[in-house]
Amino acid sequence: MKKKSNFSQKIRALHRDLGYFTIGITLVYALSGIVLSGRALGWLEQKYILNTKIEKYLEEKELKNKINEAFNKQFLEKTFLIL
């Protein structure tokens, strides 16, 4: 039998590696597409209950800031168990 050339072996290995890479990327995109499509079905749905006291007669910008501060504080306490 004829011995394969070194160049041929390198090209063959490169082709094999690119094939594995392409299959890997395809699987990642397929799985992420399935997960993102599942959002419409409520797979990743989370409900939040925010309990805080906010003063009356705040302007819209101030109200948004107060709500965001309260949510961030509650989220950090829940996530990192800060007492």
PDB file of N, CA, C and O in Angstrom:
ATOM      1  N   MET A   1       0.824  -1.184   0.000  1.00  0.00           N
ATOM      2  CA  MET A   1       0.000   0.000   0.000  1.00  0.00           C
ATOM      3  C   MET A   1       0.867   1.246   0.000  1.00  0.00           C
ATOM      4  O   MET A   1       2.003   1.253   0.474  1.00  0.00           O
ATOM      5  N   LYS A   2       0.291   2.283  -0.544  1.00  0.00           N
ATOM      6  CA  LYS A   2       0.990   3.550  -0.578  1.00  0.00           C
ATOM      7  C   LYS A   2       0.887   4.252   0.770  1.00  0.00           C
ATOM      8  O   LYS A   2      -0.173   4.240   1.396  1.00  0.00           O
ATOM      9  N   LYS A   3       1.958   4.850   1.210  1.00  0.00           N
ATOM     10  CA  LYS A   3       1.950   5.602   2.465  1.00  0.00           C
ATOM     11  C   LYS A   3       1.362   6.994   2.207  1.00  0.00           C
ATOM     12  O   LYS A   3       1.762   7.676   1.263  1.00  0.00           O
ATOM     13  N   LYS A   4       0.414   7.408   3.048  1.00  0.00           N
ATOM     14  CA  LYS A   4      -0.216   8.707   2.869  1.00  0.00           C
ATOM     15  C   LYS A   4       0.782   9.807   3.206  1.00  0.00           C
ATOM     16  O   LYS A   4       1.619   9.659   4.096  1.00  0.00           O
ATOM     17  N   SER A   5       0.676  10.894   2.486  1.00  0.00           N
ATOM     18  CA  SER A   5       1.596  12.001   2.729  1.00  0.00           C
ATOM     19  C   SER A   5       1.235  12.729   4.021  1.00  0.00           C
ATOM     20  O   SER A   5       0.104  12.638   4.499  1.00  0.00           O
ATOM     21  N   ASN A   6       2.187  13.437   4.570  1.00  0.00           N
ATOM     22  CA  ASN A   6       2.009  14.178   5.812  1.00  0.00           C
ATOM     23  C   ASN A   6       0.965  15.288   5.636  1.00  0.00           C
ATOM     24  O   ASN A   6       0.157  15.532   6.532  1.00  0.00           O
ATOM     25  N   PHE A   7       0.987  15.957   4.474  1.00  0.00           N
ATOM     26  CA  PHE A   7       0.029  17.015   4.188  1.00  0.00           C
ATOM     27  C   PHE A   7      -1.393  16.461   4.175  1.00  0.00           C
ATOM     28  O   PHE A   7      -2.310  17.087   4.707  1.00  0.00           O
ATOM     29  N   SER A   8      -1.575  15.307   3.579  1.00  0.00           N
ATOM     30  CA  SER A   8      -2.892  14.683   3.494  1.00  0.00           C
ATOM     31  C   SER A   8      -3.424  14.355   4.891  1.00  0.00           C
ATOM     32  O   SER A   8      -4.610  14.538   5.168  1.00  0.00           O
ATOM     33  N   GLN A   9      -2.556  13.877   5.755  1.00  0.00           N
ATOM     34  CA  GLN A   9      -2.976  13.549   7.120  1.00  0.00           C
ATOM     35  C   GLN A   9      -3.382  14.804   7.882  1.00  0.00           C
ATOM     36  O   GLN A   9      -4.355  14.789   8.635  1.00  0.00           O
ATOM     37  N   LYS A  10      -2.633  15.893   7.686  1.00  0.00           N
ATOM     38  CA  LYS A  10      -2.959  17.152   8.375  1.00  0.00           C
ATOM     39  C   LYS A  10      -4.306  17.708   7.903  1.00  0.00           C
ATOM     40  O   LYS A  10      -5.118  18.159   8.712  1.00  0.00           O
ATOM     41  N   ILE A  11      -4.532  17.672   6.600  1.00  0.00           N
ATOM     42  CA  ILE A  11      -5.801  18.167   6.056  1.00  0.00           C
ATOM     43  C   ILE A  11      -6.957  17.308   6.553  1.00  0.00           C
ATOM     44  O   ILE A  11      -8.024  17.819   6.893  1.00  0.00           O
ATOM     45  N   ARG A  12      -6.731  16.007   6.589  1.00  0.00           N
ATOM     46  CA  ARG A  12      -7.771  15.095   7.068  1.00  0.00           C
ATOM     47  C   ARG A  12      -8.106  15.366   8.535  1.00  0.00           C
ATOM     48  O   ARG A  12      -9.278  15.373   8.911  1.00  0.00           O
ATOM     49  N   ALA A  13      -7.077  15.589   9.370  1.00  0.00           N
ATOM     50  CA  ALA A  13      -7.297  15.893  10.790  1.00  0.00           C
ATOM     51  C   ALA A  13      -8.001  17.234  10.956  1.00  0.00           C
ATOM     52  O   ALA A  13      -8.885  17.370  11.803  1.00  0.00           O
ATOM     53  N   LEU A  14      -7.614  18.232  10.148  1.00  0.00           N
ATOM     54  CA  LEU A  14      -8.261  19.549  10.203  1.00  0.00           C
ATOM     55  C   LEU A  14      -9.737  19.424   9.829  1.00  0.00           C
ATOM     56  O   LEU A  14     -10.596  20.022  10.478  1.00  0.00           O
ATOM     57  N   HIS A  15     -10.026  18.661   8.801  1.00  0.00           N
ATOM     58  CA  HIS A  15     -11.403  18.451   8.358  1.00  0.00           C
ATOM     59  C   HIS A  15     -12.221  17.768   9.454  1.00  0.00           C
ATOM     60  O   HIS A  15     -13.368  18.143   9.698  1.00  0.00           O
ATOM     61  N   ARG A  16     -11.637  16.774  10.111  1.00  0.00           N
ATOM     62  CA  ARG A  16     -12.311  16.077  11.210  1.00  0.00           C
ATOM     63  C   ARG A  16     -12.600  17.043  12.356  1.00  0.00           C
ATOM     64  O   ARG A  16     -13.709  17.058  12.889  1.00  0.00           O
ATOM     65  N   ASP A  17     -11.599  17.855  12.741  1.00  0.00           N
ATOM     66  CA  ASP A  17     -11.771  18.794  13.845  1.00  0.00           C
ATOM     67  C   ASP A  17     -12.811  19.865  13.529  1.00  0.00           C
ATOM     68  O   ASP A  17     -13.609  20.235  14.390  1.00  0.00           O
ATOM     69  N   LEU A  18     -12.799  20.357  12.304  1.00  0.00           N
ATOM     70  CA  LEU A  18     -13.812  21.345  11.906  1.00  0.00           C
ATOM     71  C   LEU A  18     -15.210  20.726  11.919  1.00  0.00           C
ATOM     72  O   LEU A  18     -16.188  21.400  12.245  1.00  0.00           O
ATOM     73  N   GLY A  19     -15.301  19.461  11.569  1.00  0.00           N
ATOM     74  CA  GLY A  19     -16.589  18.768  11.626  1.00  0.00           C
ATOM     75  C   GLY A  19     -17.103  18.657  13.051  1.00  0.00           C
ATOM     76  O   GLY A  19     -18.282  18.896  13.313  1.00  0.00           O
ATOM     77  N   TYR A  20     -16.214  18.293  13.976  1.00  0.00           N
ATOM     78  CA  TYR A  20     -16.615  18.221  15.389  1.00  0.00           C
ATOM     79  C   TYR A  20     -17.040  19.597  15.900  1.00  0.00           C
ATOM     80  O   TYR A  20     -18.029  19.717  16.624  1.00  0.00           O
ATOM     81  N   PHE A  21     -16.296  20.624  15.524  1.00  0.00           N
ATOM     82  CA  PHE A  21     -16.629  21.987  15.950  1.00  0.00           C
ATOM     83  C   PHE A  21     -18.002  22.391  15.419  1.00  0.00           C
ATOM     84  O   PHE A  21     -18.814  22.960  16.149  1.00  0.00           O
ATOM     85  N   THR A  22     -18.258  22.094  14.143  1.00  0.00           N
ATOM     86  CA  THR A  22     -19.533  22.447  13.529  1.00  0.00           C
ATOM     87  C   THR A  22     -20.693  21.713  14.198  1.00  0.00           C
ATOM     88  O   THR A  22     -21.748  22.302  14.436  1.00  0.00           O
ATOM     89  N   ILE A  23     -20.505  20.453  14.496  1.00  0.00           N
ATOM     90  CA  ILE A  23     -21.552  19.685  15.187  1.00  0.00           C
ATOM     91  C   ILE A  23     -21.798  20.257  16.579  1.00  0.00           C
ATOM     92  O   ILE A  23     -22.946  20.362  17.012  1.00  0.00           O
ATOM     93  N   GLY A  24     -20.733  20.625  17.279  1.00  0.00           N
ATOM     94  CA  GLY A  24     -20.878  21.208  18.616  1.00  0.00           C
ATOM     95  C   GLY A  24     -21.638  22.513  18.589  1.00  0.00           C
ATOM     96  O   GLY A  24     -22.545  22.720  19.395  1.00  0.00           O
ATOM     97  N   ILE A  25     -21.280  23.395  17.673  1.00  0.00           N
ATOM     98  CA  ILE A  25     -21.973  24.681  17.562  1.00  0.00           C
ATOM     99  C   ILE A  25     -23.442  24.468  17.187  1.00  0.00           C
ATOM    100  O   ILE A  25     -24.318  25.161  17.704  1.00  0.00           O
ATOM    101  N   THR A  26     -23.713  23.529  16.306  1.00  0.00           N
ATOM    102  CA  THR A  26     -25.088  23.237  15.902  1.00  0.00           C
ATOM    103  C   THR A  26     -25.911  22.761  17.097  1.00  0.00           C
ATOM    104  O   THR A  26     -27.054  23.183  17.271  1.00  0.00           O
ATOM    105  N   LEU A  27     -25.336  21.887  17.918  1.00  0.00           N
ATOM    106  CA  LEU A  27     -26.053  21.407  19.101  1.00  0.00           C
ATOM    107  C   LEU A  27     -26.320  22.534  20.095  1.00  0.00           C
ATOM    108  O   LEU A  27     -27.403  22.602  20.677  1.00  0.00           O
ATOM    109  N   VAL A  28     -25.347  23.416  20.293  1.00  0.00           N
ATOM    110  CA  VAL A  28     -25.539  24.543  21.215  1.00  0.00           C
ATOM    111  C   VAL A  28     -26.674  25.439  20.724  1.00  0.00           C
ATOM    112  O   VAL A  28     -27.544  25.825  21.505  1.00  0.00           O
ATOM    113  N   TYR A  29     -26.667  25.769  19.438  1.00  0.00           N
ATOM    114  CA  TYR A  29     -27.736  26.613  18.900  1.00  0.00           C
ATOM    115  C   TYR A  29     -29.096  25.915  18.972  1.00  0.00           C
ATOM    116  O   TYR A  29     -30.109  26.558  19.248  1.00  0.00           O
ATOM    117  N   ALA A  30     -29.120  24.621  18.727  1.00  0.00           N
ATOM    118  CA  ALA A  30     -30.380  23.885  18.789  1.00  0.00           C
ATOM    119  C   ALA A  30     -30.944  23.892  20.207  1.00  0.00           C
ATOM    120  O   ALA A  30     -32.129  24.159  20.408  1.00  0.00           O
ATOM    121  N   LEU A  31     -30.095  23.598  21.188  1.00  0.00           N
ATOM    122  CA  LEU A  31     -30.570  23.568  22.580  1.00  0.00           C
ATOM    123  C   LEU A  31     -30.998  24.951  23.052  1.00  0.00           C
ATOM    124  O   LEU A  31     -32.023  25.083  23.721  1.00  0.00           O
ATOM    125  N   SER A  32     -30.225  25.988  22.712  1.00  0.00           N
ATOM    126  CA  SER A  32     -30.619  27.332  23.141  1.00  0.00           C
ATOM    127  C   SER A  32     -31.912  27.756  22.453  1.00  0.00           C
ATOM    128  O   SER A  32     -32.722  28.461  23.054  1.00  0.00           O
ATOM    129  N   GLY A  33     -32.118  27.344  21.213  1.00  0.00           N
ATOM    130  CA  GLY A  33     -33.367  27.666  20.528  1.00  0.00           C
ATOM    131  C   GLY A  33     -34.561  26.998  21.174  1.00  0.00           C
ATOM    132  O   GLY A  33     -35.632  27.595  21.280  1.00  0.00           O
ATOM    133  N   ILE A  34     -34.381  25.760  21.607  1.00  0.00           N
ATOM    134  CA  ILE A  34     -35.465  25.050  22.290  1.00  0.00           C
ATOM    135  C   ILE A  34     -35.800  25.735  23.608  1.00  0.00           C
ATOM    136  O   ILE A  34     -36.972  25.918  23.937  1.00  0.00           O
ATOM    137  N   VAL A  35     -34.773  26.112  24.361  1.00  0.00           N
ATOM    138  CA  VAL A  35     -35.005  26.782  25.647  1.00  0.00           C
ATOM    139  C   VAL A  35     -35.680  28.130  25.435  1.00  0.00           C
ATOM    140  O   VAL A  35     -36.627  28.462  26.147  1.00  0.00           O
ATOM    141  N   LEU A  36     -35.210  28.908  24.469  1.00  0.00           N
ATOM    142  CA  LEU A  36     -35.821  30.213  24.227  1.00  0.00           C
ATOM    143  C   LEU A  36     -37.244  30.091  23.702  1.00  0.00           C
ATOM    144  O   LEU A  36     -38.083  30.939  24.004  1.00  0.00           O
ATOM    145  N   SER A  37     -37.529  29.063  22.929  1.00  0.00           N
ATOM    146  CA  SER A  37     -38.898  28.845  22.455  1.00  0.00           C
ATOM    147  C   SER A  37     -39.815  28.440  23.611  1.00  0.00           C
ATOM    148  O   SER A  37     -41.018  28.697  23.575  1.00  0.00           O
ATOM    149  N   GLY A  38     -39.249  27.817  24.620  1.00  0.00           N
ATOM    150  CA  GLY A  38     -40.029  27.401  25.775  1.00  0.00           C
ATOM    151  C   GLY A  38     -40.476  28.552  26.649  1.00  0.00           C
ATOM    152  O   GLY A  38     -41.335  28.379  27.513  1.00  0.00           O
ATOM    153  N   ARG A  39     -39.899  29.734  26.434  1.00  0.00           N
ATOM    154  CA  ARG A  39     -40.336  30.888  27.223  1.00  0.00           C
ATOM    155  C   ARG A  39     -41.813  31.174  27.021  1.00  0.00           C
ATOM    156  O   ARG A  39     -42.504  31.565  27.962  1.00  0.00           O
ATOM    157  N   ALA A  40     -42.301  30.986  25.812  1.00  0.00           N
ATOM    158  CA  ALA A  40     -43.715  31.236  25.516  1.00  0.00           C
ATOM    159  C   ALA A  40     -44.609  30.239  26.246  1.00  0.00           C
ATOM    160  O   ALA A  40     -45.783  30.521  26.483  1.00  0.00           O
ATOM    161  N   LEU A  41     -44.072  29.090  26.600  1.00  0.00           N
ATOM    162  CA  LEU A  41     -44.853  28.081  27.315  1.00  0.00           C
ATOM    163  C   LEU A  41     -44.785  28.263  28.824  1.00  0.00           C
ATOM    164  O   LEU A  41     -45.451  27.542  29.568  1.00  0.00           O
ATOM    165  N   GLY A  42     -43.983  29.224  29.282  1.00  0.00           N
ATOM    166  CA  GLY A  42     -43.887  29.504  30.710  1.00  0.00           C
ATOM    167  C   GLY A  42     -42.862  28.660  31.430  1.00  0.00           C
ATOM    168  O   GLY A  42     -42.932  28.538  32.653  1.00  0.00           O
ATOM    169  N   TRP A  43     -41.901  28.066  30.718  1.00  0.00           N
ATOM    170  CA  TRP A  43     -40.880  27.230  31.357  1.00  0.00           C
ATOM    171  C   TRP A  43     -39.986  28.038  32.283  1.00  0.00           C
ATOM    172  O   TRP A  43     -39.564  27.543  33.328  1.00  0.00           O
ATOM    173  N   LEU A  44     -39.695  29.280  31.906  1.00  0.00           N
ATOM    174  CA  LEU A  44     -38.756  30.102  32.672  1.00  0.00           C
ATOM    175  C   LEU A  44     -39.469  31.209  33.455  1.00  0.00           C
ATOM    176  O   LEU A  44     -38.853  32.199  33.851  1.00  0.00           O
ATOM    177  N   GLU A  45     -40.739  31.031  33.665  1.00  0.00           N
ATOM    178  CA  GLU A  45     -41.523  32.076  34.308  1.00  0.00           C
ATOM    179  C   GLU A  45     -41.187  32.178  35.785  1.00  0.00           C
ATOM    180  O   GLU A  45     -41.077  31.171  36.485  1.00  0.00           O
ATOM    181  N   GLN A  46     -41.027  33.402  36.246  1.00  0.00           N
ATOM    182  CA  GLN A  46     -40.784  33.654  37.658  1.00  0.00           C
ATOM    183  C   GLN A  46     -41.744  34.735  38.116  1.00  0.00           C
ATOM    184  O   GLN A  46     -42.024  35.688  37.389  1.00  0.00           O
ATOM    185  N   LYS A  47     -42.237  34.574  39.318  1.00  0.00           N
ATOM    186  CA  LYS A  47     -43.146  35.566  39.874  1.00  0.00           C
ATOM    187  C   LYS A  47     -42.450  36.269  41.025  1.00  0.00           C
ATOM    188  O   LYS A  47     -41.739  35.641  41.810  1.00  0.00           O
ATOM    189  N   TYR A  48     -42.656  37.567  41.121  1.00  0.00           N
ATOM    190  CA  TYR A  48     -42.048  38.368  42.163  1.00  0.00           C
ATOM    191  C   TYR A  48     -43.136  39.058  42.971  1.00  0.00           C
ATOM    192  O   TYR A  48     -44.116  39.561  42.422  1.00  0.00           O
ATOM    193  N   ILE A  49     -42.947  39.071  44.256  1.00  0.00           N
ATOM    194  CA  ILE A  49     -43.824  39.830  45.142  1.00  0.00           C
ATOM    195  C   ILE A  49     -42.939  40.846  45.850  1.00  0.00           C
ATOM    196  O   ILE A  49     -41.978  40.486  46.531  1.00  0.00           O
ATOM    197  N   LEU A  50     -43.272  42.097  45.682  1.00  0.00           N
ATOM    198  CA  LEU A  50     -42.455  43.173  46.236  1.00  0.00           C
ATOM    199  C   LEU A  50     -43.259  43.889  47.311  1.00  0.00           C
ATOM    200  O   LEU A  50     -44.301  44.480  47.028  1.00  0.00           O
ATOM    201  N   ASN A  51     -42.776  43.835  48.532  1.00  0.00           N
ATOM    202  CA  ASN A  51     -43.422  44.516  49.644  1.00  0.00           C
ATOM    203  C   ASN A  51     -42.527  45.655  50.097  1.00  0.00           C
ATOM    204  O   ASN A  51     -41.408  45.430  50.558  1.00  0.00           O
ATOM    205  N   THR A  52     -43.018  46.865  49.966  1.00  0.00           N
ATOM    206  CA  THR A  52     -42.262  48.036  50.400  1.00  0.00           C
ATOM    207  C   THR A  52     -43.222  49.190  50.651  1.00  0.00           C
ATOM    208  O   THR A  52     -44.363  49.176  50.188  1.00  0.00           O
ATOM    209  N   LYS A  53     -42.755  50.169  51.375  1.00  0.00           N
ATOM    210  CA  LYS A  53     -43.551  51.375  51.630  1.00  0.00           C
ATOM    211  C   LYS A  53     -42.990  52.502  50.779  1.00  0.00           C
ATOM    212  O   LYS A  53     -41.787  52.763  50.774  1.00  0.00           O
ATOM    213  N   ILE A  54     -43.898  53.171  50.052  1.00  0.00           N
ATOM    214  CA  ILE A  54     -43.504  54.270  49.179  1.00  0.00           C
ATOM    215  C   ILE A  54     -44.394  55.459  49.506  1.00  0.00           C
ATOM    216  O   ILE A  54     -45.601  55.315  49.704  1.00  0.00           O
ATOM    217  N   GLU A  55     -43.785  56.629  49.559  1.00  0.00           N
ATOM    218  CA  GLU A  55     -44.524  57.840  49.908  1.00  0.00           C
ATOM    219  C   GLU A  55     -45.536  58.198  48.814  1.00  0.00           C
ATOM    220  O   GLU A  55     -45.407  57.783  47.663  1.00  0.00           O
ATOM    221  N   LYS A  56     -46.536  58.974  49.205  1.00  0.00           N
ATOM    222  CA  LYS A  56     -47.544  59.433  48.258  1.00  0.00           C
ATOM    223  C   LYS A  56     -46.996  60.608  47.447  1.00  0.00           C
ATOM    224  O   LYS A  56     -46.052  61.287  47.853  1.00  0.00           O
ATOM    225  N   TYR A  57     -47.609  60.816  46.312  1.00  0.00           N
ATOM    226  CA  TYR A  57     -47.385  61.981  45.461  1.00  0.00           C
ATOM    227  C   TYR A  57     -45.931  62.103  44.976  1.00  0.00           C
ATOM    228  O   TYR A  57     -45.369  63.198  44.964  1.00  0.00           O
ATOM    229  N   LEU A  58     -45.340  60.993  44.584  1.00  0.00           N
ATOM    230  CA  LEU A  58     -44.005  61.039  43.994  1.00  0.00           C
ATOM    231  C   LEU A  58     -44.133  61.248  42.493  1.00  0.00           C
ATOM    232  O   LEU A  58     -45.112  60.839  41.869  1.00  0.00           O
ATOM    233  N   GLU A  59     -43.130  61.887  41.936  1.00  0.00           N
ATOM    234  CA  GLU A  59     -43.108  62.015  40.483  1.00  0.00           C
ATOM    235  C   GLU A  59     -42.726  60.663  39.889  1.00  0.00           C
ATOM    236  O   GLU A  59     -42.198  59.787  40.574  1.00  0.00           O
ATOM    237  N   GLU A  60     -43.006  60.522  38.608  1.00  0.00           N
ATOM    238  CA  GLU A  60     -42.817  59.226  37.953  1.00  0.00           C
ATOM    239  C   GLU A  60     -41.369  58.731  38.058  1.00  0.00           C
ATOM    240  O   GLU A  60     -41.129  57.553  38.322  1.00  0.00           O
ATOM    241  N   LYS A  61     -40.430  59.620  37.856  1.00  0.00           N
ATOM    242  CA  LYS A  61     -39.021  59.226  37.902  1.00  0.00           C
ATOM    243  C   LYS A  61     -38.623  58.773  39.310  1.00  0.00           C
ATOM    244  O   LYS A  61     -37.926  57.771  39.470  1.00  0.00           O
ATOM    245  N   GLU A  62     -39.063  59.507  40.315  1.00  0.00           N
ATOM    246  CA  GLU A  62     -38.758  59.145  41.704  1.00  0.00           C
ATOM    247  C   GLU A  62     -39.409  57.816  42.079  1.00  0.00           C
ATOM    248  O   GLU A  62     -38.812  56.993  42.773  1.00  0.00           O
ATOM    249  N   LEU A  63     -40.647  57.619  41.607  1.00  0.00           N
ATOM    250  CA  LEU A  63     -41.360  56.377  41.891  1.00  0.00           C
ATOM    251  C   LEU A  63     -40.624  55.179  41.286  1.00  0.00           C
ATOM    252  O   LEU A  63     -40.464  54.153  41.947  1.00  0.00           O
ATOM    253  N   LYS A  64     -40.177  55.304  40.038  1.00  0.00           N
ATOM    254  CA  LYS A  64     -39.422  54.225  39.402  1.00  0.00           C
ATOM    255  C   LYS A  64     -38.140  53.925  40.175  1.00  0.00           C
ATOM    256  O   LYS A  64     -37.782  52.762  40.363  1.00  0.00           O
ATOM    257  N   ASN A  65     -37.453  54.972  40.620  1.00  0.00           N
ATOM    258  CA  ASN A  65     -36.221  54.771  41.388  1.00  0.00           C
ATOM    259  C   ASN A  65     -36.502  54.043  42.699  1.00  0.00           C
ATOM    260  O   ASN A  65     -35.758  53.136  43.073  1.00  0.00           O
ATOM    261  N   LYS A  66     -37.562  54.426  43.396  1.00  0.00           N
ATOM    262  CA  LYS A  66     -37.911  53.774  44.671  1.00  0.00           C
ATOM    263  C   LYS A  66     -38.248  52.297  44.455  1.00  0.00           C
ATOM    264  O   LYS A  66     -37.816  51.437  45.222  1.00  0.00           O
ATOM    265  N   ILE A  67     -39.016  52.012  43.415  1.00  0.00           N
ATOM    266  CA  ILE A  67     -39.380  50.624  43.132  1.00  0.00           C
ATOM    267  C   ILE A  67     -38.146  49.816  42.778  1.00  0.00           C
ATOM    268  O   ILE A  67     -37.982  48.694  43.256  1.00  0.00           O
ATOM    269  N   ASN A  68     -37.273  50.374  41.944  1.00  0.00           N
ATOM    270  CA  ASN A  68     -36.042  49.672  41.579  1.00  0.00           C
ATOM    271  C   ASN A  68     -35.148  49.422  42.789  1.00  0.00           C
ATOM    272  O   ASN A  68     -34.576  48.341  42.927  1.00  0.00           O
ATOM    273  N   GLU A  69     -35.025  50.416  43.665  1.00  0.00           N
ATOM    274  CA  GLU A  69     -34.215  50.241  44.879  1.00  0.00           C
ATOM    275  C   GLU A  69     -34.785  49.131  45.762  1.00  0.00           C
ATOM    276  O   GLU A  69     -34.047  48.285  46.266  1.00  0.00           O
ATOM    277  N   ALA A  70     -36.104  49.144  45.942  1.00  0.00           N
ATOM    278  CA  ALA A  70     -36.738  48.124  46.777  1.00  0.00           C
ATOM    279  C   ALA A  70     -36.571  46.733  46.165  1.00  0.00           C
ATOM    280  O   ALA A  70     -36.285  45.770  46.876  1.00  0.00           O
ATOM    281  N   PHE A  71     -36.748  46.631  44.855  1.00  0.00           N
ATOM    282  CA  PHE A  71     -36.595  45.335  44.190  1.00  0.00           C
ATOM    283  C   PHE A  71     -35.157  44.846  44.305  1.00  0.00           C
ATOM    284  O   PHE A  71     -34.927  43.681  44.628  1.00  0.00           O
ATOM    285  N   ASN A  72     -34.183  45.721  44.046  1.00  0.00           N
ATOM    286  CA  ASN A  72     -32.781  45.317  44.123  1.00  0.00           C
ATOM    287  C   ASN A  72     -32.407  44.879  45.531  1.00  0.00           C
ATOM    288  O   ASN A  72     -31.679  43.903  45.712  1.00  0.00           O
ATOM    289  N   LYS A  73     -32.911  45.609  46.536  1.00  0.00           N
ATOM    290  CA  LYS A  73     -32.612  45.238  47.921  1.00  0.00           C
ATOM    291  C   LYS A  73     -33.197  43.864  48.236  1.00  0.00           C
ATOM    292  O   LYS A  73     -32.523  43.017  48.823  1.00  0.00           O
ATOM    293  N   GLN A  74     -34.441  43.648  47.849  1.00  0.00           N
ATOM    294  CA  GLN A  74     -35.092  42.356  48.120  1.00  0.00           C
ATOM    295  C   GLN A  74     -34.411  41.235  47.337  1.00  0.00           C
ATOM    296  O   GLN A  74     -34.251  40.132  47.860  1.00  0.00           O
ATOM    297  N   PHE A  75     -34.009  41.497  46.096  1.00  0.00           N
ATOM    298  CA  PHE A  75     -33.334  40.487  45.282  1.00  0.00           C
ATOM    299  C   PHE A  75     -31.985  40.120  45.899  1.00  0.00           C
ATOM    300  O   PHE A  75     -31.637  38.942  45.964  1.00  0.00           O
ATOM    301  N   LEU A  76     -31.230  41.112  46.350  1.00  0.00           N
ATOM    302  CA  LEU A  76     -29.934  40.832  46.969  1.00  0.00           C
ATOM    303  C   LEU A  76     -30.091  40.051  48.270  1.00  0.00           C
ATOM    304  O   LEU A  76     -29.312  39.140  48.549  1.00  0.00           O
ATOM    305  N   GLU A  77     -31.098  40.405  49.061  1.00  0.00           N
ATOM    306  CA  GLU A  77     -31.328  39.671  50.311  1.00  0.00           C
ATOM    307  C   GLU A  77     -31.686  38.218  50.019  1.00  0.00           C
ATOM    308  O   GLU A  77     -31.222  37.311  50.711  1.00  0.00           O
ATOM    309  N   LYS A  78     -32.497  37.999  49.013  1.00  0.00           N
ATOM    310  CA  LYS A  78     -32.908  36.642  48.661  1.00  0.00           C
ATOM    311  C   LYS A  78     -31.742  35.854  48.068  1.00  0.00           C
ATOM    312  O   LYS A  78     -31.572  34.672  48.366  1.00  0.00           O
ATOM    313  N   THR A  79     -30.944  36.506  47.234  1.00  0.00           N
ATOM    314  CA  THR A  79     -29.855  35.834  46.543  1.00  0.00           C
ATOM    315  C   THR A  79     -28.692  35.530  47.478  1.00  0.00           C
ATOM    316  O   THR A  79     -28.170  34.415  47.479  1.00  0.00           O
ATOM    317  N   PHE A  80     -28.286  36.518  48.274  1.00  0.00           N
ATOM    318  CA  PHE A  80     -27.093  36.365  49.099  1.00  0.00           C
ATOM    319  C   PHE A  80     -27.393  36.176  50.578  1.00  0.00           C
ATOM    320  O   PHE A  80     -26.474  36.134  51.397  1.00  0.00           O
ATOM    321  N   LEU A  81     -28.671  36.062  50.927  1.00  0.00           N
ATOM    322  CA  LEU A  81     -29.101  35.847  52.312  1.00  0.00           C
ATOM    323  C   LEU A  81     -28.531  36.903  53.261  1.00  0.00           C
ATOM    324  O   LEU A  81     -28.001  36.581  54.324  1.00  0.00           O
ATOM    325  N   ILE A  82     -28.648  38.161  52.856  1.00  0.00           N
ATOM    326  CA  ILE A  82     -28.205  39.278  53.697  1.00  0.00           C
ATOM    327  C   ILE A  82     -29.343  39.587  54.669  1.00  0.00           C
ATOM    328  O   ILE A  82     -30.492  39.754  54.260  1.00  0.00           O
ATOM    329  N   LEU A  83     -29.023  39.658  55.922  1.00  0.00           N
ATOM    330  CA  LEU A  83     -30.065  39.937  56.917  1.00  0.00           C
ATOM    331  C   LEU A  83     -30.028  41.347  57.375  1.00  0.00           C
ATOM    332  O   LEU A  83     -30.839  41.746  58.212  1.00  0.00           O
TER     333      LEU A  83
END
